[in-house]
C-alpha cells in the first residue's frame, strides 16, 4: 500500500492534472458535438438537391483545387442549390442546424447576382421557402446582403434585411464568407486574400439581431442567379454546430464534482 505522504503526493498530482485536462475535455467534447470540415469534393454524398441527376452541379478542378461547381442558365432555374444532409457528423438533429458558425470559400463571383449560403431553410430544395439567405451580389454595385424569403425565390426586387457595399469583385479570385447564426442574431463577413492566400482583407460585413422567423432549418449552398449563365465554385466549407447551454453545463458540473471528490479524498487521508 502507498504511504500517507506518497498517497497525498499522488493525489495532489492527479488533481493538478485534472485541472489541466478539464479545459481540453471541454474543447474535445465541443468538437465532437459540432465542429467539422464538411467535404464538398465527394458530392452528392451528404448533399441533396431538388433535381436527382443534375450535370450542372458537379466537381471541378479550378486553381489546383477540387471544388463544388453550381452552374445556372436561364433554362435550369430549379437547380441552383444543394443542402447538407450529413447531420451525424455535425451534431444536427434530422440534418437541421439551430445555432452554428462556419465559413466557405467562393470563386467566380463577378457578373451575376445572389450566390452564397442558405441558413435555417424550411425545406431542402432550391426554392428555400422560409429561409435566410446570405447572398453576394455582383455586377456594377456589388454587396453582401442578408435576405428573408417566405416565397420561393430570392429576386433582386426583394429588399434585404441588411446590406453592406463591396468595392469590387473578381471572377478569378477566392473569397471567404464567414457566417454565424446564434439565437436571433445572424451575422456574416466577406474576406479577400492577400498575396499569400490568407483571408485577412475585410470587404463587407452584416449583422441582423431580430432573426425570429426561423430558429432551425437546413443549411445550403446556392449558386448565382440572373445575368445569363452563372458559375459558382465552393470549397473549404467548415461548420461548427454550437451545443445547447445545458450540455456544456453538464460537463462543467461533472468536472467540478470530480475535483470536489478528489479534494475530499485528499483531506480524509490527511
LONUPA-295583 format. One record per atom (N, C-alpha, C): atom name; x, y, z. Coordinates in steps of 0.02 Angstrom, whole numbers, plus 50000, padded with zeros to 5 digits. Example, Ala and Ser with C-alpha at 12.3 -4.5 7.8 and 13.67 -1.06 7.14 Angstrom:
N:50660:49716:50390;
CA:50615:49775:50390;
C:50660:49835:50390;
N:50642:49888:50354;
CA:50684:49947:50357;
C:50645:50002:50394;
***
This chain:
N:50042:49940:50000;
CA:50000:50000:50000;
C:50044:50063:50000;
N:50017:50118:49973;
CA:50053:50181:49973;
C:50054:50210:50043;
N:50110:50241:50060;
CA:50113:50277:50124;
C:50069:50338:50120;
N:50054:50367:50179;
CA:50010:50426:50180;
C:50039:50484:50142;
N:50105:50496:50150;
CA:50136:50552:50115;
C:50139:50540:50040;
N:50154:50477:50019;
CA:50158:50461:49948;
C:50088:50465:49917;
N:50037:50441:49954;
CA:49968:50444:49928;
C:49947:50516:49918;
N:49965:50560:49966;
CA:49948:50631:49960;
C:49981:50661:49899;
N:50043:50644:49888;
CA:50079:50672:49831;
C:50048:50650:49765;
N:50030:50586:49761;
CA:49999:50559:49701;
C:49932:50593:49688;
N:49893:50601:49743;
CA:49827:50631:49735;
C:49832:50704:49715;
N:49879:50740:49744;
CA:49889:50810:49726;
C:49907:50815:49651;
N:49950:50770:49629;
CA:49969:50770:49559;
C:49909:50756:49515;
N:49866:50709:49536;
CA:49807:50691:49497;
C:49759:50750:49492;
N:49749:50785:49548;
CA:49705:50843:49548;
C:49732:50897:49503;
N:49797:50907:49505;
CA:49828:50958:49462;
C:49817:50940:49388;
N:49825:50875:49372;
CA:49814:50853:49303;
C:49742:50863:49283;
N:49696:50851:49330;
CA:49625:50860:49315;
C:49610:50932:49296;
N:49640:50979:49333;
CA:49629:51049:49318;
C:49656:51068:49250;
N:49710:51033:49229;
CA:49739:51047:49163;
C:49699:51013:49108;
N:49674:50952:49122;
CA:49640:50913:49071;
C:49569:50936:49059;
N:49535:50962:49111;
CA:49464:50979:49104;
C:49451:51027:49047;
N:49489:51083:49039;
CA:49476:51126:48982;
C:49483:51090:48915;
N:49533:51044:48911;
CA:49541:51006:48850;
C:49482:50960:48838;
N:49456:50930:48894;
CA:49396:50888:48888;
C:49338:50928:48860;
N:49331:50989:48884;
CA:49276:51031:48861;
C:49283:51046:48787;
N:49343:51064:48766;
CA:49355:51079:48695;
C:49342:51017:48653;
N:49366:50959:48677;
CA:49357:50898:48639;
C:49284:50880:48634;
N:49248:50887:48690;
CA:49177:50871:48689;
C:49140:50917:48642;
N:49159:50981:48643;
CA:49126:51029:48599;
C:49138:51012:48526;
N:49200:50991:48511;
CA:49214:50974:48441;
C:49176:50912:48420;
N:49167:50864:48466;
CA:49128:50805:48449;
C:49055:50823:48438;
N:49031:50874:48474;
CA:48962:50894:48465;
C:48952:50927:48397;
N:49002:50966:48373;
CA:48983:51004:48315;
C:49037:51020:48264;
N:49099:51031:48283;
CA:49148:51057:48236;
C:49164:51006:48182;
N:49164:51028:48120;
CA:49179:50982:48066;
C:49198:51020:48003;
N:49247:50991:47968;
CA:49261:51013:47900;
C:49215:50972:47855;
N:49172:51005:47819;
CA:49122:50970:47779;
C:49149:50960:47708;
N:49161:50898:47688;
CA:49190:50886:47621;
C:49140:50904:47566;
N:49165:50937:47515;
CA:49125:50954:47457;
C:49144:50913:47396;
N:49205:50885:47396;
CA:49229:50851:47336;
C:49201:50781:47328;
N:49158:50758:47376;
CA:49126:50693:47367;
C:49052:50700:47351;
N:49031:50760:47329;
CA:48962:50770:47308;
C:48943:50717:47256;
N:48883:50686:47260;
CA:48824:50706:47300;
C:48818:50674:47369;
N:48870:50639:47393;
CA:48867:50611:47460;
C:48854:50665:47512;
N:48805:50655:47554;
CA:48786:50701:47608;
C:48757:50767:47584;
N:48734:50769:47521;
CA:48703:50829:47495;
C:48640:50811:47457;
N:48591:50856:47460;
CA:48527:50846:47425;
C:48514:50906:47380;
N:48483:50893:47324;
CA:48462:50946:47279;
C:48393:50930:47253;
N:48359:50980:47226;
CA:48290:50969:47203;
C:48287:50928:47139;
N:48345:50918:47106;
CA:48348:50878:47046;
C:48394:50819:47059;
N:48369:50758:47050;
CA:48407:50699:47070;
C:48470:50689:47029;
N:48469:50706:46966;
CA:48529:50700:46924;
C:48538:50764:46885;
N:48589:50801:46905;
CA:48598:50867:46876;
C:48671:50876:46854;
N:48684:50874:46789;
CA:48753:50882:46766;
C:48782:50951:46778;
N:48740:50999:46795;
CA:48764:51066:46806;
C:48788:51077:46878;
N:48781:51026:46920;
CA:48811:51028:46988;
C:48859:50969:46991;
N:48923:50984:46995;
CA:48973:50932:46994;
C:49037:50956:47026;
N:49089:50915:47022;
CA:49154:50932:47050;
C:49201:50952:46993;
N:49232:51010:47001;
CA:49279:51035:46951;
C:49344:51055:46984;
N:49399:51045:46949;
CA:49464:51065:46974;
C:49480:51135:46948;
N:49479:51184:46993;
CA:49492:51253:46975;
C:49548:51280:47020;
N:49599:51310:46989;
CA:49655:51338:47026;
C:49685:51286:47074;
N:49697:51226:47046;
CA:49731:51172:47083;
C:49692:51148:47144;
N:49626:51151:47140;
CA:49585:51128:47196;
C:49519:51101:47170;
N:49498:51043:47197;
CA:49433:51016:47180;
C:49379:51056:47216;
N:49329:51081:47179;
CA:49278:51123:47207;
C:49209:51099:47183;
N:49158:51115:47223;
CA:49090:51102:47203;
C:49068:51158:47157;
N:49049:51140:47096;
CA:49028:51188:47046;
C:48952:51188:47040;
N:48921:51245:47047;
CA:48850:51253:47035;
C:48842:51301:46976;
N:48819:51274:46920;
CA:48809:51313:46859;
C:48734:51327:46850;
N:48718:51385:46825;
CA:48648:51402:46813;
C:48641:51439:46748;
N:48591:51419:46711;
CA:48573:51453:46649;
C:48500:51473:46653;
N:48476:51515:46609;
CA:48405:51534:46611;
C:48358:51474:46606;
N:48382:51418:46578;
CA:48338:51360:46569;
C:48340:51310:46625;
N:48385:51319:46675;
CA:48388:51271:46730;
C:48381:51306:46797;
N:48332:51349:46802;
CA:48324:51390:46862;
C:48308:51350:46924;
N:48285:51288:46917;
CA:48267:51249:46976;
C:48322:51206:47003;
N:48384:51220:46987;
CA:48438:51175:47008;
C:48496:51213:47041;
N:48481:51269:47071;
CA:48535:51312:47093;
C:48559:51305:47163;
N:48539:51252:47200;
CA:48560:51247:47270;
C:48568:51174:47290;
N:48611:51163:47340;
CA:48619:51097:47371;
C:48613:51107:47447;
N:48588:51055:47481;
CA:48576:51058:47552;
C:48611:51001:47588;
N:48642:51017:47644;
CA:48682:50969:47681;
C:48638:50918:47717;
N:48654:50854:47709;
CA:48615:50801:47741;
C:48658:50754:47784;
N:48720:50775:47798;
CA:48765:50732:47838;
C:48765:50751:47910;
N:48706:50758:47940;
CA:48700:50786:48007;
C:48734:50747:48062;
N:48746:50682:48052;
CA:48776:50642:48105;
C:48845:50668:48125;
N:48880:50699:48078;
CA:48948:50722:48092;
C:48951:50793:48119;
N:48895:50827:48121;
CA:48896:50896:48144;
C:48844:50911:48198;
N:48821:50859:48232;
CA:48776:50868:48289;
C:48712:50902:48271;
N:48689:50892:48210;
CA:48624:50919:48192;
C:48570:50868:48207;
N:48510:50891:48215;
CA:48454:50848:48226;
C:48413:50844:48162;
N:48406:50784:48134;
CA:48371:50775:48071;
C:48401:50820:48017;
N:48467:50826:48018;
CA:48505:50865:47968;
C:48490:50939:47971;
N:48463:50964:48025;
CA:48448:51035:48030;
C:48494:51068:48082;
N:48507:51131:48070;
CA:48550:51170:48114;
C:48509:51223:48150;
N:48527:51235:48212;
CA:48496:51289:48250;
C:48548:51345:48260;
N:48593:51336:48308;
CA:48647:51384:48320;
C:48711:51355:48291;
N:48745:51393:48250;
CA:48806:51368:48219;
C:48846:51426:48190;
N:48907:51412:48173;
CA:48950:51460:48138;
C:48991:51422:48087;
N:49021:51459:48040;
CA:49060:51424:47990;
C:49089:51471:47938;
N:49116:51442:47886;
CA:49145:51481:47831;
C:49148:51438:47769;
N:49151:51471:47711;
CA:49158:51436:47647;
C:49194:51483:47600;
N:49233:51453:47554;
CA:49269:51492:47504;
C:49231:51488:47439;
N:49221:51546:47407;
CA:49185:51551:47344;
C:49231:51581:47290;
N:49218:51560:47229;
CA:49256:51586:47172;
C:49209:51594:47112;
N:49224:51643:47069;
CA:49181:51656:47012;
C:49125:51703:47028;
N:49139:51756:47066;
CA:49086:51797:47093;
C:49065:51855:47047;
N:49104:51872:46999;
CA:49086:51930:46958;
C:49032:51912:46906;
N:48990:51961:46890;
CA:48946:51954:46833;
C:48877:51926:46845;
N:48858:51909:46907;
CA:48790:51885:46919;
C:48771:51897:46991;
N:48708:51883:47006;
CA:48680:51900:47071;
C:48670:51839:47115;
N:48666:51852:47179;
CA:48635:51806:47227;
C:48666:51736:47229;
N:48726:51732:47253;
CA:48758:51668:47268;
C:48784:51673:47339;
N:48779:51617:47374;
CA:48801:51618:47444;
C:48775:51558:47482;
N:48756:51569:47546;
CA:48735:51514:47589;
C:48664:51526:47614;
N:48626:51471:47620;
CA:48558:51472:47645;
C:48559:51448:47717;
N:48527:51485:47761;
CA:48527:51470:47833;
C:48456:51455:47856;
N:48449:51401:47895;
CA:48386:51384:47928;
C:48328:51379:47878;
N:48340:51343:47825;
CA:48288:51336:47774;
C:48234:51288:47796;
N:48173:51303:47777;
CA:48117:51260:47794;
C:48112:51197:47752;
N:48151:51192:47698;
CA:48148:51134:47655;
C:48214:51126:47618;
N:48224:51065:47590;
CA:48286:51050:47554;
C:48274:51056:47479;
N:48261:51115:47455;
CA:48255:51124:47383;
C:48278:51194:47365;
N:48287:51204:47301;
CA:48314:51268:47277;
C:48270:51327:47297;
N:48205:51314:47302;
CA:48158:51368:47318;
C:48173:51398:47387;
N:48195:51356:47434;
CA:48214:51379:47501;
C:48161:51423:47532;
N:48100:51399:47533;
CA:48047:51438:47565;
C:48061:51444:47639;
N:48043:51501:47666;
CA:48054:51515:47737;
C:48127:51502:47756;
N:48170:51543:47729;
CA:48242:51535:47742;
C:48276:51603:47742;
N:48332:51605:47777;
CA:48377:51663:47772;
C:48429:51647:47719;
N:48450:51698:47684;
CA:48497:51690:47630;
C:48551:51744:47634;
N:48613:51722:47644;
CA:48671:51768:47642;
C:48696:51768:47570;
N:48686:51823:47536;
CA:48698:51825:47464;
C:48751:51877:47447;
N:48796:51857:47403;
CA:48844:51904:47374;
C:48816:51926:47307;
N:48803:51989:47300;
CA:48776:52017:47238;
C:48833:52049:47199;
N:48843:52028:47137;
CA:48897:52056:47096;
C:48868:52107:47048;
N:48903:52119:46993;
CA:48879:52168:46946;
C:48911:52236:46958;
N:48875:52288:46938;
CA:48902:52356:46943;
C:48906:52382:47015;
N:48863:52356:47058;
CA:48862:52379:47128;
C:48864:52319:47175;
N:48921:52287:47182;
CA:48924:52226:47223;
C:48910:52240:47297;
N:48882:52191:47331;
CA:48865:52199:47401;
C:48855:52132:47434;
N:48858:52132:47500;
CA:48843:52073:47541;
C:48775:52086:47574;
N:48728:52038:47566;
CA:48660:52050:47588;
C:48633:51991:47628;
N:48588:52006:47674;
CA:48551:51954:47710;
C:48477:51963:47693;
N:48446:51909:47668;
CA:48376:51911:47648;
C:48335:51863:47691;
N:48272:51877:47697;
CA:48223:51828:47721;
C:48170:51821:47666;
N:48153:51759:47650;
CA:48103:51748:47599;
C:48053:51697:47622;
N:47989:51716:47620;
CA:47935:51669:47632;
C:47908:51642:47567;
N:47936:51664:47512;
CA:47916:51641:47446;
C:47963:51588:47420;
N:47968:51582:47355;
CA:48008:51528:47327;
C:48070:51551:47290;
N:48082:51616:47286;
CA:48144:51639:47254;
C:48171:51699:47291;
N:48236:51710:47281;
CA:48267:51771:47306;
C:48283:51814:47245;
N:48241:51860:47230;
CA:48249:51902:47171;
C:48278:51970:47191;
N:48309:52004:47144;
CA:48336:52070:47159;
C:48283:52119:47184;
N:48220:52105:47169;
CA:48167:52151:47192;
C:48153:52145:47267;
N:48177:52091:47299;
CA:48167:52083:47371;
C:48216:52128:47408;
N:48191:52164:47456;
CA:48233:52210:47495;
C:48271:52171:47548;
N:48337:52177:47552;
CA:48375:52141:47603;
C:48361:52168:47673;
N:48368:52124:47722;
CA:48362:52145:47792;
C:48419:52192:47810;
N:48479:52174:47790;
CA:48538:52216:47800;
C:48583:52207:47739;
N:48625:52257:47726;
CA:48668:52255:47667;
C:48731:52296:47680;
N:48785:52277:47646;
CA:48847:52315:47650;
C:48881:52314:47582;
N:48903:52372:47559;
CA:48933:52377:47492;
C:49003:52346:47490;
N:49021:52320:47432;
CA:49087:52293:47419;
C:49118:52335:47363;
N:49181:52352:47370;
CA:49212:52396:47320;
C:49216:52363:47252;
N:49238:52300:47250;
CA:49243:52265:47186;
C:49252:52190:47198;
N:49235:52150:47146;
CA:49243:52078:47149;
C:49274:52054:47083;
N:49314:52002:47087;
CA:49346:51974:47028;
C:49325:51901:47021;
N:49314:51879:46960;
CA:49291:51810:46949;
C:49346:51759:46957;
N:49410:51779:46954;
CA:49465:51732:46957;
C:49501:51734:47024;
N:49466:51755:47077;
CA:49497:51757:47144;
C:49452:51722:47193;
N:49483:51697:47248;
CA:49445:51665:47302;
C:49424:51717:47353;
N:49364:51706:47381;
CA:49339:51747:47435;
C:49311:51701:47489;
N:49320:51720:47551;
CA:49294:51680:47606;
C:49234:51715:47638;
N:49179:51678:47642;
CA:49119:51703:47675;
C:49114:51670:47744;
N:49116:51709:47796;
CA:49108:51685:47865;
C:49038:51702:47889;
N:49008:51656:47926;
CA:48939:51666:47946;
C:48926:51635:48014;
N:48874:51660:48048;
CA:48853:51630:48111;
C:48779:51644:48121;
N:48746:51596:48154;
CA:48676:51603:48173;
C:48671:51582:48246;
N:48664:51631:48291;
CA:48662:51618:48363;
C:48597:51649:48390;
N:48549:51607:48405;
CA:48485:51633:48428;
C:48453:51676:48375;
N:48438:51737:48392;
CA:48407:51783:48344;
C:48457:51828:48309;
N:48521:51814:48318;
CA:48573:51856:48288;
C:48607:51818:48231;
N:48601:51846:48171;
CA:48635:51819:48112;
C:48688:51870:48089;
N:48747:51845:48075;
CA:48800:51891:48053;
C:48843:51857:48001;
N:48876:51898:47961;
CA:48919:51871:47908;
C:48971:51924:47889;
N:49026:51900:47860;
CA:49077:51945:47835;
C:49110:51912:47774;
N:49132:51953:47727;
CA:49165:51929:47667;
C:49237:51953:47669;
N:49283:51907:47654;
CA:49355:51921:47660;
C:49390:51906:47594;
N:49437:51949:47577;
CA:49480:51938:47520;
C:49549:51914:47543;
N:49586:51882:47498;
CA:49650:51853:47516;
C:49708:51900:47498;
N:49762:51895:47536;
CA:49823:51931:47520;
C:49864:51890:47471;
N:49926:51911:47458;
CA:49967:51877:47408;
C:49987:51807:47430;
N:49981:51792:47495;
CA:49997:51726:47521;
C:49936:51680:47525;
N:49878:51706:47505;
CA:49817:51666:47508;
C:49782:51667:47574;
N:49802:51711:47620;
CA:49770:51716:47685;
C:49712:51766:47681;
N:49656:51746:47709;
CA:49597:51789:47706;
C:49598:51840:47763;
N:49630:51896:47751;
CA:49639:51947:47803;
C:49610:52015:47783;
N:49584:52020:47723;
CA:49559:52084:47699;
C:49482:52086:47704;
N:49457:52122:47753;
CA:49385:52126:47762;
C:49354:52170:47708;
N:49305:52141:47672;
CA:49273:52177:47617;
C:49203:52203:47635;
N:49167:52165:47675;
CA:49099:52185:47694;
C:49077:52144:47754;
N:49030:52170:47793;
CA:49003:52132:47849;
C:48932:52156:47863;
N:48890:52109:47885;
CA:48821:52124:47902;
C:48803:52089:47967;
N:48753:52117:48001;
CA:48729:52087:48063;
C:48655:52105:48071;
N:48616:52054:48089;
CA:48544:52063:48098;
C:48524:52031:48164;
N:48494:52068:48208;
CA:48481:52045:48277;
C:48409:52028:48291;
N:48367:52025:48240;
CA:48296:52009:48250;
C:48274:51951:48206;
N:48316:51900:48203;
CA:48301:51842:48160;
C:48255:51794:48197;
N:48192:51812:48201;
CA:48143:51772:48239;
C:48100:51729:48193;
N:48107:51736:48127;
CA:48063:51699:48082;
C:48078:51624:48080;
N:48140:51604:48093;
CA:48159:51533:48092;
C:48215:51522:48141;
N:48206:51473:48186;
CA:48257:51459:48237;
C:48299:51398:48219;
N:48277:51358:48172;
CA:48315:51300:48150;
C:48296:51285:48078;
N:48338:51245:48044;
CA:48323:51228:47975;
C:48384:51199:47939;
N:48377:51189:47875;
CA:48430:51159:47835;
C:48481:51211:47813;
N:48543:51186:47802;
CA:48597:51229:47778;
C:48609:51213:47704;
N:48616:51265:47664;
CA:48627:51253:47593;
C:48677:51301:47561;
N:48700:51282:47503;
CA:48743:51324:47460;
C:48703:51339:47397;
N:48703:51402:47376;
CA:48662:51422:47319;
C:48704:51458:47267;
N:48696:51439:47205;
CA:48732:51470:47150;
C:48702:51536:47129;
N:48734:51568:47081;
CA:48713:51634:47058;
C:48648:51633:47019;
N:48616:51690:47017;
CA:48552:51697:46981;
C:48555:51762:46941;
N:48523:51761:46883;
CA:48518:51818:46839;
C:48584:51833:46804;
N:48581:51876:46754;
CA:48641:51895:46718;
C:48666:51842:46670;
N:48621:51800:46643;
CA:48643:51749:46595;
C:48671:51689:46631;
N:48719:51656:46599;
CA:48750:51596:46628;
C:48791:51616:46689;
N:48784:51577:46743;
CA:48820:51593:46804;
C:48852:51529:46832;
N:48915:51533:46851;
CA:48951:51477:46880;
C:48981:51499:46946;
N:48970:51460:46998;
CA:48999:51474:47064;
C:49035:51412:47088;
N:49095:51421:47117;
CA:49135:51366:47143;
C:49139:51374:47219;
N:49125:51319:47255;
CA:49127:51319:47328;
C:49181:51270:47351;
N:49217:51289:47404;
CA:49268:51244:47433;
C:49279:51264:47506;
N:49317:51222:47541;
CA:49339:51236:47609;
C:49281:51255:47655;
N:49230:51214:47654;
CA:49171:51226:47696;
C:49183:51199:47766;
N:49173:51240:47816;
CA:49177:51219:47886;
C:49114:51242:47922;
N:49086:51198:47964;
CA:49027:51215:48004;
C:49038:51190:48074;
N:49023:51232:48123;
CA:49026:51212:48193;
C:48957:51221:48224;
N:48925:51166:48240;
CA:48861:51169:48275;
C:48874:51183:48348;
N:48841:51233:48375;
CA:48852:51254:48444;
C:48805:51216:48490;
N:48832:51182:48541;
CA:48789:51141:48584;
C:48743:51183:48627;
N:48690:51149:48652;
CA:48644:51183:48698;
C:48682:51201:48762;
N:48665:51257:48793;
CA:48699:51277:48855;
C:48699:51223:48909;
N:48645:51184:48915;
CA:48642:51134:48967;
C:48692:51078:48956;
N:48711:51065:48892;
CA:48760:51013:48878;
C:48828:51032:48906;
N:48848:51095:48893;
CA:48912:51119:48920;
C:48910:51122:48996;
N:48853:51145:49023;
CA:48847:51149:49095;
C:48854:51081:49128;
N:48829:51029:49095;
CA:48834:50961:49122;
C:48906:50939:49127;
N:48945:50953:49075;
CA:49016:50934:49076;
C:49053:50972:49131;
N:49040:51038:49136;
CA:49073:51078:49188;
C:49055:51052:49257;
N:48991:51036:49268;
CA:48969:51011:49333;
C:49002:50945:49348;
N:49007:50901:49297;
CA:49039:50837:49309;
C:49112:50845:49328;
N:49147:50890:49295;
CA:49217:50902:49312;
C:49225:50931:49382;
N:49179:50977:49400;
CA:49181:51007:49466;
C:49169:50955:49520;
N:49123:50908:49508;
CA:49110:50855:49557;
C:49170:50810:49565;
N:49204:50794:49508;
CA:49264:50753:49512;
C:49318:50787:49554;
N:49328:50851:49542;
CA:49378:50889:49579;
C:49360:50891:49653;
N:49296:50902:49668;
CA:49274:50905:49738;
C:49285:50838:49773;
N:49268:50783:49737;
CA:49278:50717:49766;
C:49351:50704:49779;
N:49394:50725:49735;
CA:49465:50716:49745;
C:49491:50754:49805;
N:49467:50816:49813;
CA:49487:50857:49871;
C:49465:50824:49936;
N:49404:50796:49935;
CA:49378:50763:49995;
C:49420:50702:50013;
N:49439:50663:49962;
CA:49481:50604:49974;
C:49548:50625:50001;
N:49576:50678:49973;
CA:49642:50701:49996;
C:49637:50726:50068;
N:49584:50761:50086;
CA:49576:50786:50154;
C:49568:50729:50203;
N:49532:50676:50182;
CA:49520:50619:50227;
C:49585:50583:50242;
N:49627:50577:50192;
CA:49692:50542:50202;
C:49742:50585:50240;
N:49727:50650:50248;
CA:49775:50692:50283;
C:49743:50721:50346;
***
